[in-house]
Amino acid sequence: MSRKRTLAAAAVLLTGGLVLSACGGGGTTGSEAAGGANTVKIGFAGDLTGKNSGIVIPGRNGARLAIDEYDATNPPVKVELTEYDTQGDASQAVPVLTKAVTEDKIAGLIGPAFSGESKAADPILEQAKVPNISQSATNPGLATHGWKYWHRIVANDNDQGPAVADYLIRTRNAKTAFVINDDQEYSVGIADAAAKEFAAKGVQVSRDKVVKGASDFSSTVTKVKAAKPDLIFYGGYAAESGPLTKQLRDSGVTATFASGDGSTDQTYIDAAGASAAEGAILSCPCVIPIGAQTGRLKELADKYKAKFGSDPEIYFSEGYDAATLFINAVKAGNTTPEKINDYLASAPPLDGYSKTIKFKPNGEVEATDVFIYTSKAGKLAYLGKSTDVK
């Protein structure tokens, strides 16, 4: 903390003003870094300007909607959302979130959005004792470190990978599968989970690996053509899965193409081209309000569209629910990181828009449903829960 900021904080204490603490240790009062008197600062971290920002911005907007709605009620303690653009890169997430906890003194964080940046940056949050809730990081290994301040509100890839694999086996009568992934944390995790389930159910599996940022997939395409699989599963993000799909189709490969939530976004369809993406199977441990959605989720989607001028996409309701958890903690009188974290562990289940949210002791959410989508006429279409859809 700078000398100027320290003097300002001391002046507030001397005059008896109320300033809420959001320092990492949670045990002191008087830090203006919390966002000002009667304000608690919550961060949002993820890819906001990079190639895969399409699966992060909706969650950021959902969080913004929840916090703006809350602050508009003029509560005694407001919440301030501070954004941190990591571009989904672990090497950027570490310094960005180090600043968030040491200089900005955030009281909590929504994110990081991706698994690789979560693995790299969550130890910083853990050491600073800053509670974090990821709306979209799904790698199973994140729950194995014994972190006390880490949470996520989506099922992990040990749920998602087998769910989409079982759906594909059941609906495509697949006997052979070609599983591909790039070298990112998320990509490896979901591809391994899917491949393991395929093999366990008697499907013959071939594998190949590409690299993040690749644009020429000719070597992989050649291997896929030679294998002649019934289906292809790609573990990774839209920035790679879109061009890969196009190159597969251009080479004459017609096998069903499938991928997980890293590709369940319009940017995948746009990158592949509507014709190449047609019929692709995409999964997500989330419900995107498209098609015939009704009820509370549609009401929230309508508010989202009115505020941001576009239909909500992947993980928007998870972003809203994560922000709501922090808001509820503040409303209950918890304004320091450690007290907020205690609230997250002991609070009753949240009847969220994405799901009913209750955390296990290891930070995982109890609800593990996975949903299936497809590309139809250049747009994402909802099919249903993986266990129900035919």
QUILIN-V971860 format. One record per pair of residues at least 6 apart in sequence whose ideal C-beta (glycine too) atoms are under 6 Angstrom apart, sorted by the first residue. I is the first residue (numbers start at 1). J is the second residue. D is the distance in whole Angstrom. If there is no record, write none. Layout:
I_J_D ; I_J_D
//
This chain:
8_32_6 ; 9_30_5 ; 9_32_5 ; 12_19_5 ; 13_30_5 ; 17_37_6 ; 18_37_6 ; 19_30_5 ; 19_32_6 ; 19_37_5 ; 20_34_5 ; 20_40_6 ; 20_335_4 ; 21_28_6 ; 21_29_5 ; 21_31_5 ; 21_336_5 ; 22_34_3 ; 22_40_6 ; 22_41_5 ; 22_105_5 ; 22_107_3 ; 23_31_5 ; 23_105_5 ; 24_101_5 ; 24_128_4 ; 24_129_5 ; 24_130_6 ; 26_336_4 ; 26_337_5 ; 26_338_3 ; 31_105_6 ; 33_104_6 ; 33_105_3 ; 34_40_6 ; 34_41_5 ; 34_105_6 ; 35_41_4 ; 35_80_4 ; 38_77_5 ; 39_78_5 ; 39_80_5 ; 40_79_5 ; 40_107_5 ; 40_330_5 ; 40_335_5 ; 41_80_5 ; 41_82_6 ; 41_106_5 ; 41_107_6 ; 42_79_6 ; 42_81_6 ; 42_108_5 ; 42_326_5 ; 43_82_5 ; 43_84_6 ; 43_100_5 ; 43_106_4 ; 43_109_4 ; 44_60_5 ; 44_63_6 ; 44_81_6 ; 44_83_5 ; 44_110_5 ; 44_111_6 ; 45_84_4 ; 45_86_6 ; 45_109_6 ; 45_111_4 ; 45_112_5 ; 46_56_4 ; 46_111_5 ; 46_112_6 ; 46_113_3 ; 47_53_5 ; 47_56_5 ; 47_87_5 ; 47_88_3 ; 48_85_4 ; 49_85_6 ; 50_87_4 ; 50_88_5 ; 51_239_4 ; 52_88_5 ; 52_237_5 ; 52_239_5 ; 54_265_5 ; 54_267_4 ; 55_265_5 ; 55_314_5 ; 56_113_5 ; 58_312_6 ; 58_313_4 ; 58_314_6 ; 58_315_6 ; 58_316_4 ; 59_135_5 ; 59_315_4 ; 59_318_6 ; 59_319_3 ; 61_308_5 ; 62_316_4 ; 62_319_3 ; 62_320_4 ; 63_110_5 ; 63_319_4 ; 63_323_4 ; 64_81_6 ; 65_307_6 ; 66_320_5 ; 66_323_4 ; 66_324_5 ; 67_79_5 ; 67_81_5 ; 67_323_5 ; 70_327_5 ; 71_78_5 ; 77_330_5 ; 79_327_6 ; 79_330_6 ; 84_96_5 ; 84_100_6 ; 86_92_5 ; 86_93_4 ; 86_96_6 ; 86_117_5 ; 88_114_5 ; 90_116_5 ; 90_117_5 ; 90_120_4 ; 93_112_6 ; 93_117_4 ; 93_120_6 ; 93_121_4 ; 94_120_5 ; 94_121_5 ; 97_121_5 ; 97_124_5 ; 98_124_6 ; 100_106_5 ; 101_128_4 ; 101_130_5 ; 107_337_5 ; 108_131_5 ; 108_326_5 ; 108_340_5 ; 109_132_4 ; 110_133_6 ; 110_322_5 ; 111_134_6 ; 112_118_5 ; 112_121_6 ; 113_136_5 ; 114_137_6 ; 115_137_5 ; 115_139_4 ; 115_185_4 ; 115_186_4 ; 116_184_5 ; 116_185_4 ; 118_134_6 ; 118_137_4 ; 118_142_6 ; 119_185_6 ; 122_150_6 ; 125_132_5 ; 125_149_6 ; 126_147_5 ; 126_149_5 ; 129_337_5 ; 129_338_6 ; 130_337_5 ; 131_149_5 ; 131_337_6 ; 131_340_5 ; 131_341_4 ; 131_344_6 ; 132_150_6 ; 133_151_5 ; 133_322_4 ; 134_152_4 ; 135_315_5 ; 135_318_4 ; 135_319_5 ; 135_322_5 ; 136_315_5 ; 137_152_6 ; 138_154_6 ; 138_156_5 ; 138_157_5 ; 139_185_5 ; 139_186_5 ; 139_189_4 ; 140_156_5 ; 140_157_6 ; 140_158_4 ; 140_189_6 ; 143_362_5 ; 143_364_5 ; 149_341_5 ; 150_363_5 ; 151_359_5 ; 151_363_4 ; 153_318_5 ; 153_322_6 ; 153_357_5 ; 153_365_5 ; 154_285_4 ; 155_285_4 ; 155_368_4 ; 157_189_5 ; 157_190_4 ; 157_193_5 ; 158_193_5 ; 159_368_4 ; 160_260_6 ; 160_283_6 ; 160_285_5 ; 160_370_5 ; 161_190_5 ; 161_193_3 ; 161_194_4 ; 162_197_4 ; 163_370_4 ; 163_386_4 ; 164_283_4 ; 165_194_5 ; 165_197_4 ; 165_198_5 ; 167_372_6 ; 167_386_5 ; 168_174_6 ; 168_231_6 ; 168_258_6 ; 169_201_5 ; 172_231_6 ; 172_256_6 ; 174_203_6 ; 174_230_4 ; 174_231_5 ; 175_230_6 ; 176_204_5 ; 176_229_5 ; 176_230_5 ; 177_198_5 ; 177_203_5 ; 177_205_5 ; 177_229_6 ; 177_231_5 ; 178_206_5 ; 178_224_5 ; 178_227_5 ; 178_229_4 ; 178_232_5 ; 179_191_5 ; 179_195_4 ; 179_205_6 ; 179_207_5 ; 179_233_5 ; 180_208_5 ; 180_234_5 ; 181_187_4 ; 181_188_6 ; 181_191_3 ; 181_235_4 ; 181_236_6 ; 182_210_5 ; 182_211_6 ; 182_212_5 ; 182_236_4 ; 182_240_6 ; 183_211_5 ; 183_212_6 ; 184_212_5 ; 187_235_4 ; 187_236_4 ; 190_235_4 ; 190_260_5 ; 191_235_3 ; 194_233_5 ; 195_205_5 ; 198_205_5 ; 199_205_5 ; 206_227_5 ; 208_220_5 ; 208_223_5 ; 210_220_6 ; 217_244_5 ; 217_247_5 ; 221_247_5 ; 221_248_6 ; 221_251_5 ; 224_253_6 ; 229_255_5 ; 231_255_5 ; 231_256_4 ; 232_255_5 ; 232_257_5 ; 233_258_5 ; 234_241_5 ; 234_259_4 ; 236_262_6 ; 237_262_4 ; 238_263_5 ; 238_265_5 ; 238_267_5 ; 238_268_4 ; 241_259_5 ; 241_263_4 ; 241_268_6 ; 242_268_5 ; 242_271_2 ; 242_272_4 ; 243_271_6 ; 245_257_5 ; 245_272_4 ; 245_276_5 ; 245_277_6 ; 246_272_5 ; 246_273_6 ; 246_276_5 ; 249_276_4 ; 257_280_5 ; 258_281_4 ; 259_282_6 ; 260_283_5 ; 261_284_4 ; 263_282_6 ; 264_282_4 ; 264_284_5 ; 264_314_5 ; 264_373_6 ; 265_314_5 ; 269_277_4 ; 269_375_5 ; 274_378_3 ; 277_375_4 ; 278_375_6 ; 280_375_5 ; 281_374_6 ; 282_373_5 ; 283_370_6 ; 283_372_6 ; 284_371_6 ; 285_370_5 ; 286_315_6 ; 286_318_6 ; 287_371_6 ; 288_314_6 ; 289_297_5 ; 289_298_6 ; 289_301_4 ; 290_382_5 ; 291_382_5 ; 297_353_6 ; 300_353_5 ; 301_312_5 ; 304_312_4 ; 305_311_6 ; 317_353_4 ; 317_354_4 ; 318_354_5 ; 320_353_6 ; 321_352_4 ; 321_353_6 ; 321_354_5 ; 329_340_4 ; 329_343_4 ; 334_340_5 ; 334_343_5 ; 349_356_5 ; 349_358_4 ; 350_357_4 ; 355_367_4 ; 357_365_6 ; 358_366_5 ; 369_385_6 ; 370_386_5 ; 371_385_6 ; 372_383_4 ; 372_386_5 ; 372_389_5 ; 373_380_5 ; 373_382_6 ; 374_381_5 ; 374_383_6 ; 383_389_5
//
